[in-house]
Amino acid sequence: MASSSAGAKKAMVPVDAAVESFLAAVADERRRADARTLVALMGEITGEAPRMWGASIVGFGSYHYRYESGHEGDAPLAGFSPRKANLVVYLVGGYQERYARTVARLGKHRTGKGCLYLNRLSDVDEGALRELIERSARVHRGQDS
């Protein structure tokens, strides 16, 4: 979930902003509904309440990471951002290789290093999405490799 750029790190801090206010401001009605569905799904998976991380990421719980370079910080166990172009779901880095069979079942999506880009939730298999989020959160908790 964490990237190697310093700018991304600074944005990844919990802030005192209301998640519901952030979601209510999402202009596209479908994107807003999908975001609320992700809040319920990630809350159920992690057992954590949603919290804003930076200006545009809804995160659940947290974990501490440390790279071999010595860089360290905190990030949400699970999180997403309802951007204008896509829903961005943040997963463990390398998820495409770790969980290739699950990703293959997912449906319409694009991938990034630790990001999953979705046009809408109705484009993807909910079971596969749930599995990716669950497995990613377990890795962040140190319960899976």
VOROGU-234004 format. One record per atom (N, C-alpha, C): x, y, z; residue number from 1; residue in three letters. Coordinates in steps of 0.1 Angstrom, whole numbers. Layout:
% residues N
[site [X Y Z] NUM 'ALA'] ...
END
This chain:
% residues 145
[site [8 -12 0] 1 'MET'] [site [0 0 0] 1 'MET'] [site [9 12 0] 1 'MET'] [site [19 12 7] 2 'ALA'] [site [28 24 8] 2 'ALA'] [site [37 24 -5] 2 'ALA'] [site [39 36 -10] 3 'SER'] [site [48 37 -22] 3 'SER'] [site [61 42 -17] 3 'SER'] [site [70 43 -27] 4 'SER'] [site [84 47 -23] 4 'SER'] [site [85 63 -24] 4 'SER'] [site [76 70 -29] 5 'SER'] [site [78 84 -30] 5 'SER'] [site [75 91 -17] 5 'SER'] [site [83 101 -14] 6 'ALA'] [site [81 108 -1] 6 'ALA'] [site [68 116 -1] 6 'ALA'] [site [63 121 -12] 7 'GLY'] [site [51 129 -13] 7 'GLY'] [site [39 120 -9] 7 'GLY'] [site [39 108 -14] 8 'ALA'] [site [28 98 -11] 8 'ALA'] [site [28 95 4] 8 'ALA'] [site [39 94 10] 9 'LYS'] [site [40 91 24] 9 'LYS'] [site [34 102 33] 9 'LYS'] [site [36 114 30] 10 'LYS'] [site [31 125 38] 10 'LYS'] [site [16 126 37] 10 'LYS'] [site [10 121 26] 11 'ALA'] [site [-5 121 25] 11 'ALA'] [site [-11 110 33] 11 'ALA'] [site [-3 100 36] 12 'MET'] [site [-8 88 43] 12 'MET'] [site [-7 90 58] 12 'MET'] [site [-14 99 63] 13 'VAL'] [site [-16 101 77] 13 'VAL'] [site [-31 103 81] 13 'VAL'] [site [-35 97 92] 14 'PRO'] [site [-49 99 96] 14 'PRO'] [site [-52 114 99] 14 'PRO'] [site [-63 119 95] 15 'VAL'] [site [-67 132 97] 15 'VAL'] [site [-81 133 104] 15 'VAL'] [site [-83 144 111] 16 'ASP'] [site [-96 145 117] 16 'ASP'] [site [-106 152 107] 16 'ASP'] [site [-112 143 99] 17 'ALA'] [site [-122 148 89] 17 'ALA'] [site [-132 137 89] 17 'ALA'] [site [-145 141 87] 18 'ALA'] [site [-156 131 87] 18 'ALA'] [site [-156 124 74] 18 'ALA'] [site [-156 110 75] 19 'VAL'] [site [-157 102 63] 19 'VAL'] [site [-170 105 56] 19 'VAL'] [site [-181 105 63] 20 'GLU'] [site [-194 107 56] 20 'GLU'] [site [-195 121 49] 20 'GLU'] [site [-189 131 54] 21 'SER'] [site [-188 144 47] 21 'SER'] [site [-180 143 34] 21 'SER'] [site [-169 136 35] 22 'PHE'] [site [-161 134 23] 22 'PHE'] [site [-169 126 13] 22 'PHE'] [site [-176 115 17] 23 'LEU'] [site [-183 107 7] 23 'LEU'] [site [-195 115 1] 23 'LEU'] [site [-202 123 10] 24 'ALA'] [site [-213 131 5] 24 'ALA'] [site [-208 141 -6] 24 'ALA'] [site [-196 145 -6] 25 'ALA'] [site [-191 155 -16] 25 'ALA'] [site [-186 148 -29] 25 'ALA'] [site [-187 135 -29] 26 'VAL'] [site [-183 128 -42] 26 'VAL'] [site [-194 131 -52] 26 'VAL'] [site [-190 138 -63] 27 'ALA'] [site [-200 143 -72] 27 'ALA'] [site [-208 133 -79] 27 'ALA'] [site [-202 122 -84] 28 'ASP'] [site [-209 112 -92] 28 'ASP'] [site [-217 103 -82] 28 'ASP'] [site [-230 102 -85] 29 'GLU'] [site [-239 94 -76] 29 'GLU'] [site [-235 79 -75] 29 'GLU'] [site [-232 73 -87] 30 'ARG'] [site [-228 59 -87] 30 'ARG'] [site [-215 57 -79] 30 'ARG'] [site [-205 66 -81] 31 'ARG'] [site [-192 65 -74] 31 'ARG'] [site [-194 66 -59] 31 'ARG'] [site [-203 76 -56] 32 'ARG'] [site [-206 78 -41] 32 'ARG'] [site [-213 65 -35] 32 'ARG'] [site [-222 59 -43] 33 'ALA'] [site [-228 46 -38] 33 'ALA'] [site [-218 35 -37] 33 'ALA'] [site [-209 34 -47] 34 'ASP'] [site [-199 24 -46] 34 'ASP'] [site [-189 26 -35] 34 'ASP'] [site [-186 39 -32] 35 'ALA'] [site [-177 42 -20] 35 'ALA'] [site [-184 38 -7] 35 'ALA'] [site [-197 40 -6] 36 'ARG'] [site [-204 36 6] 36 'ARG'] [site [-204 21 7] 36 'ARG'] [site [-205 14 -4] 37 'THR'] [site [-205 -1 -4] 37 'THR'] [site [-191 -6 1] 37 'THR'] [site [-180 1 -4] 38 'LEU'] [site [-167 -3 0] 38 'LEU'] [site [-165 0 15] 38 'LEU'] [site [-171 11 20] 39 'VAL'] [site [-170 14 35] 39 'VAL'] [site [-175 2 43] 39 'VAL'] [site [-187 -2 39] 40 'ALA'] [site [-193 -14 46] 40 'ALA'] [site [-185 -26 45] 40 'ALA'] [site [-180 -29 32] 41 'LEU'] [site [-172 -41 30] 41 'LEU'] [site [-159 -41 38] 41 'LEU'] [site [-152 -30 37] 42 'MET'] [site [-139 -30 44] 42 'MET'] [site [-140 -29 59] 42 'MET'] [site [-151 -23 63] 43 'GLY'] [site [-154 -23 78] 43 'GLY'] [site [-156 -37 83] 43 'GLY'] [site [-164 -44 75] 44 'GLU'] [site [-167 -58 79] 44 'GLU'] [site [-155 -67 79] 44 'GLU'] [site [-147 -65 68] 45 'ILE'] [site [-135 -74 67] 45 'ILE'] [site [-125 -71 78] 45 'ILE'] [site [-122 -58 81] 46 'THR'] [site [-112 -54 90] 46 'THR'] [site [-117 -53 105] 46 'THR'] [site [-130 -52 107] 47 'GLY'] [site [-135 -49 120] 47 'GLY'] [site [-131 -35 125] 47 'GLY'] [site [-127 -27 116] 48 'GLU'] [site [-123 -13 120] 48 'GLU'] [site [-133 -3 114] 48 'GLU'] [site [-134 9 121] 49 'ALA'] [site [-142 20 116] 49 'ALA'] [site [-134 27 105] 49 'ALA'] [site [-141 33 96] 50 'PRO'] [site [-135 41 85] 50 'PRO'] [site [-129 54 91] 50 'PRO'] [site [-118 58 86] 51 'ARG'] [site [-111 71 90] 51 'ARG'] [site [-105 77 77] 51 'ARG'] [site [-105 90 77] 52 'MET'] [site [-98 97 66] 52 'MET'] [site [-83 96 68] 52 'MET'] [site [-76 93 57] 53 'TRP'] [site [-61 94 57] 53 'TRP'] [site [-58 104 46] 53 'TRP'] [site [-53 115 50] 54 'GLY'] [site [-50 126 40] 54 'GLY'] [site [-64 131 36] 54 'GLY'] [site [-64 138 24] 55 'ALA'] [site [-76 145 19] 55 'ALA'] [site [-85 136 12] 55 'ALA'] [site [-81 124 7] 56 'SER'] [site [-89 116 -2] 56 'SER'] [site [-89 101 0] 56 'SER'] [site [-83 96 10] 57 'ILE'] [site [-83 81 12] 57 'ILE'] [site [-91 78 25] 57 'ILE'] [site [-100 68 23] 58 'VAL'] [site [-108 63 34] 58 'VAL'] [site [-100 50 38] 58 'VAL'] [site [-95 50 50] 59 'GLY'] [site [-88 38 55] 59 'GLY'] [site [-94 32 67] 59 'GLY'] [site [-90 19 70] 60 'PHE'] [site [-95 11 81] 60 'PHE'] [site [-84 5 88] 60 'PHE'] [site [-83 8 101] 61 'GLY'] [site [-72 3 109] 61 'GLY'] [site [-59 9 105] 61 'GLY'] [site [-48 3 110] 62 'SER'] [site [-35 7 106] 62 'SER'] [site [-24 -3 109] 62 'SER'] [site [-13 -2 102] 63 'TYR'] [site [-2 -11 104] 63 'TYR'] [site [11 -3 102] 63 'TYR'] [site [21 -7 108] 64 'HIS'] [site [34 0 107] 64 'HIS'] [site [43 -8 97] 64 'HIS'] [site [50 -1 89] 65 'TYR'] [site [59 -8 79] 65 'TYR'] [site [73 -1 80] 65 'TYR'] [site [83 -9 76] 66 'ARG'] [site [97 -5 76] 66 'ARG'] [site [103 -11 64] 66 'ARG'] [site [109 -3 55] 67 'TYR'] [site [116 -8 44] 67 'TYR'] [site [130 -11 47] 67 'TYR'] [site [137 -19 39] 68 'GLU'] [site [151 -22 41] 68 'GLU'] [site [159 -9 41] 68 'GLU'] [site [155 1 34] 69 'SER'] [site [162 14 33] 69 'SER'] [site [161 21 46] 69 'SER'] [site [153 17 55] 70 'GLY'] [site [151 24 68] 70 'GLY'] [site [139 32 69] 70 'GLY'] [site [133 35 57] 71 'HIS'] [site [121 43 57] 71 'HIS'] [site [110 36 64] 71 'HIS'] [site [102 42 72] 72 'GLU'] [site [91 36 79] 72 'GLU'] [site [79 45 81] 72 'GLU'] [site [68 40 84] 73 'GLY'] [site [56 48 86] 73 'GLY'] [site [44 39 89] 73 'GLY'] [site [32 45 88] 74 'ASP'] [site [20 38 91] 74 'ASP'] [site [11 40 79] 74 'ASP'] [site [2 30 77] 75 'ALA'] [site [-7 30 66] 75 'ALA'] [site [-20 22 70] 75 'ALA'] [site [-31 24 63] 76 'PRO'] [site [-43 17 67] 76 'PRO'] [site [-42 2 63] 76 'PRO'] [site [-48 -7 71] 77 'LEU'] [site [-48 -21 67] 77 'LEU'] [site [-55 -23 54] 77 'LEU'] [site [-66 -15 52] 78 'ALA'] [site [-73 -15 39] 78 'ALA'] [site [-78 -1 37] 78 'ALA'] [site [-79 2 24] 79 'GLY'] [site [-83 16 21] 79 'GLY'] [site [-87 17 6] 79 'GLY'] [site [-93 29 3] 80 'PHE'] [site [-97 32 -10] 80 'PHE'] [site [-99 47 -12] 80 'PHE'] [site [-99 51 -24] 81 'SER'] [site [-102 65 -28] 81 'SER'] [site [-112 65 -39] 81 'SER'] [site [-123 72 -38] 82 'PRO'] [site [-132 74 -49] 82 'PRO'] [site [-129 85 -58] 82 'PRO'] [site [-119 83 -66] 83 'ARG'] [site [-115 94 -75] 83 'ARG'] [site [-124 96 -87] 83 'ARG'] [site [-123 107 -94] 84 'LYS'] [site [-132 110 -105] 84 'LYS'] [site [-132 99 -116] 84 'LYS'] [site [-120 94 -119] 85 'ALA'] [site [-118 85 -130] 85 'ALA'] [site [-121 70 -126] 85 'ALA'] [site [-117 67 -113] 86 'ASN'] [site [-118 53 -109] 86 'ASN'] [site [-120 52 -94] 86 'ASN'] [site [-125 41 -89] 87 'LEU'] [site [-123 37 -75] 87 'LEU'] [site [-109 31 -74] 87 'LEU'] [site [-101 36 -65] 88 'VAL'] [site [-88 30 -63] 88 'VAL'] [site [-88 23 -49] 88 'VAL'] [site [-86 10 -50] 89 'VAL'] [site [-85 1 -38] 89 'VAL'] [site [-70 -2 -36] 89 'VAL'] [site [-66 1 -24] 90 'TYR'] [site [-52 -1 -20] 90 'TYR'] [site [-50 -14 -14] 90 'TYR'] [site [-41 -22 -20] 91 'LEU'] [site [-38 -36 -16] 91 'LEU'] [site [-23 -37 -13] 91 'LEU'] [site [-19 -49 -8] 92 'VAL'] [site [-5 -52 -5] 92 'VAL'] [site [2 -52 -19] 92 'VAL'] [site [14 -46 -18] 93 'GLY'] [site [23 -46 -30] 93 'GLY'] [site [25 -60 -36] 93 'GLY'] [site [25 -61 -49] 94 'GLY'] [site [27 -74 -55] 94 'GLY'] [site [15 -83 -55] 94 'GLY'] [site [3 -78 -52] 95 'TYR'] [site [-9 -86 -51] 95 'TYR'] [site [-12 -94 -64] 95 'TYR'] [site [-8 -88 -75] 96 'GLN'] [site [-11 -94 -88] 96 'GLN'] [site [-4 -108 -89] 96 'GLN'] [site [8 -109 -84] 97 'GLU'] [site [15 -121 -85] 97 'GLU'] [site [11 -130 -73] 97 'GLU'] [site [10 -125 -61] 98 'ARG'] [site [6 -133 -49] 98 'ARG'] [site [-7 -140 -51] 98 'ARG'] [site [-17 -133 -57] 99 'TYR'] [site [-30 -138 -58] 99 'TYR'] [site [-35 -138 -72] 99 'TYR'] [site [-27 -143 -81] 100 'ALA'] [site [-30 -143 -95] 100 'ALA'] [site [-43 -149 -99] 100 'ALA'] [site [-46 -160 -93] 101 'ARG'] [site [-59 -167 -96] 101 'ARG'] [site [-71 -159 -91] 101 'ARG'] [site [-70 -152 -80] 102 'THR'] [site [-81 -144 -75] 102 'THR'] [site [-82 -132 -84] 102 'THR'] [site [-71 -126 -88] 103 'VAL'] [site [-72 -114 -97] 103 'VAL'] [site [-78 -118 -110] 103 'VAL'] [site [-75 -130 -115] 104 'ALA'] [site [-81 -135 -128] 104 'ALA'] [site [-96 -136 -127] 104 'ALA'] [site [-102 -139 -115] 105 'ARG'] [site [-116 -140 -113] 105 'ARG'] [site [-123 -126 -112] 105 'ARG'] [site [-115 -116 -110] 106 'LEU'] [site [-120 -103 -106] 106 'LEU'] [site [-130 -97 -116] 106 'LEU'] [site [-127 -97 -129] 107 'GLY'] [site [-135 -90 -139] 107 'GLY'] [site [-127 -78 -143] 107 'GLY'] [site [-135 -68 -148] 108 'LYS'] [site [-129 -56 -154] 108 'LYS'] [site [-122 -47 -144] 108 'LYS'] [site [-109 -45 -146] 109 'HIS'] [site [-101 -37 -137] 109 'HIS'] [site [-87 -34 -144] 109 'HIS'] [site [-80 -25 -137] 110 'ARG'] [site [-66 -22 -141] 110 'ARG'] [site [-58 -23 -128] 110 'ARG'] [site [-45 -26 -129] 111 'THR'] [site [-37 -28 -118] 111 'THR'] [site [-25 -18 -117] 111 'THR'] [site [-21 -16 -105] 112 'GLY'] [site [-9 -8 -103] 112 'GLY'] [site [-1 -16 -92] 112 'GLY'] [site [11 -11 -88] 113 'LYS'] [site [19 -18 -79] 113 'LYS'] [site [12 -23 -67] 113 'LYS'] [site [5 -14 -60] 114 'GLY'] [site [-3 -18 -48] 114 'GLY'] [site [-18 -13 -49] 114 'GLY'] [site [-21 -9 -62] 115 'CYS'] [site [-35 -3 -64] 115 'CYS'] [site [-43 -11 -74] 115 'CYS'] [site [-55 -12 -71] 116 'LEU'] [site [-65 -18 -80] 116 'LEU'] [site [-75 -7 -84] 116 'LEU'] [site [-76 -5 -98] 117 'TYR'] [site [-84 5 -103] 117 'TYR'] [site [-97 -1 -109] 117 'TYR'] [site [-108 4 -104] 118 'LEU'] [site [-121 -1 -108] 118 'LEU'] [site [-130 10 -113] 118 'LEU'] [site [-137 8 -124] 119 'ASN'] [site [-146 18 -129] 119 'ASN'] [site [-159 18 -121] 119 'ASN'] [site [-163 6 -117] 120 'ARG'] [site [-175 5 -108] 120 'ARG'] [site [-175 -9 -102] 120 'ARG'] [site [-181 -10 -91] 121 'LEU'] [site [-182 -23 -84] 121 'LEU'] [site [-189 -33 -91] 121 'LEU'] [site [-199 -29 -99] 122 'SER'] [site [-207 -39 -107] 122 'SER'] [site [-199 -45 -118] 122 'SER'] [site [-187 -40 -121] 123 'ASP'] [site [-178 -46 -131] 123 'ASP'] [site [-170 -58 -125] 123 'ASP'] [site [-170 -60 -112] 124 'VAL'] [site [-161 -70 -106] 124 'VAL'] [site [-169 -80 -98] 124 'VAL'] [site [-162 -92 -96] 125 'ASP'] [site [-168 -102 -88] 125 'ASP'] [site [-166 -98 -73] 125 'ASP'] [site [-177 -97 -66] 126 'GLU'] [site [-175 -92 -52] 126 'GLU'] [site [-168 -102 -44] 126 'GLU'] [site [-169 -115 -46] 127 'GLY'] [site [-162 -125 -38] 127 'GLY'] [site [-147 -124 -40] 127 'GLY'] [site [-143 -122 -53] 128 'ALA'] [site [-128 -120 -56] 128 'ALA'] [site [-123 -107 -49] 128 'ALA'] [site [-131 -96 -50] 129 'LEU'] [site [-126 -84 -44] 129 'LEU'] [site [-125 -85 -29] 129 'LEU'] [site [-135 -92 -23] 130 'ARG'] [site [-135 -94 -8] 130 'ARG'] [site [-122 -102 -5] 130 'ARG'] [site [-119 -113 -12] 131 'GLU'] [site [-108 -121 -10] 131 'GLU'] [site [-95 -113 -10] 131 'GLU'] [site [-93 -104 -21] 132 'LEU'] [site [-81 -96 -22] 132 'LEU'] [site [-80 -87 -10] 132 'LEU'] [site [-91 -81 -6] 133 'ILE'] [site [-90 -71 6] 133 'ILE'] [site [-87 -79 18] 133 'ILE'] [site [-93 -90 20] 134 'GLU'] [site [-90 -99 32] 134 'GLU'] [site [-76 -103 33] 134 'GLU'] [site [-71 -108 22] 135 'ARG'] [site [-57 -113 22] 135 'ARG'] [site [-47 -102 24] 135 'ARG'] [site [-50 -91 18] 136 'SER'] [site [-41 -79 19] 136 'SER'] [site [-41 -75 34] 136 'SER'] [site [-52 -74 40] 137 'ALA'] [site [-53 -69 54] 137 'ALA'] [site [-45 -80 63] 137 'ALA'] [site [-47 -93 60] 138 'ARG'] [site [-39 -103 68] 138 'ARG'] [site [-24 -101 66] 138 'ARG'] [site [-20 -98 54] 139 'VAL'] [site [-5 -96 52] 139 'VAL'] [site [-1 -84 61] 139 'VAL'] [site [-9 -73 60] 140 'HIS'] [site [-5 -61 68] 140 'HIS'] [site [-5 -64 83] 140 'HIS'] [site [-13 -72 87] 141 'ARG'] [site [-14 -76 102] 141 'ARG'] [site [-3 -86 105] 141 'ARG'] [site [4 -91 96] 142 'GLY'] [site [15 -101 98] 142 'GLY'] [site [9 -115 100] 142 'GLY'] [site [-3 -117 95] 143 'GLN'] [site [-10 -130 97] 143 'GLN'] [site [-8 -139 84] 143 'GLN'] [site [-3 -134 74] 144 'ASP'] [site [-1 -141 61] 144 'ASP'] [site [11 -135 54] 144 'ASP'] [site [17 -143 45] 145 'SER'] [site [29 -138 38] 145 'SER'] [site [26 -136 24] 145 'SER'] 
END
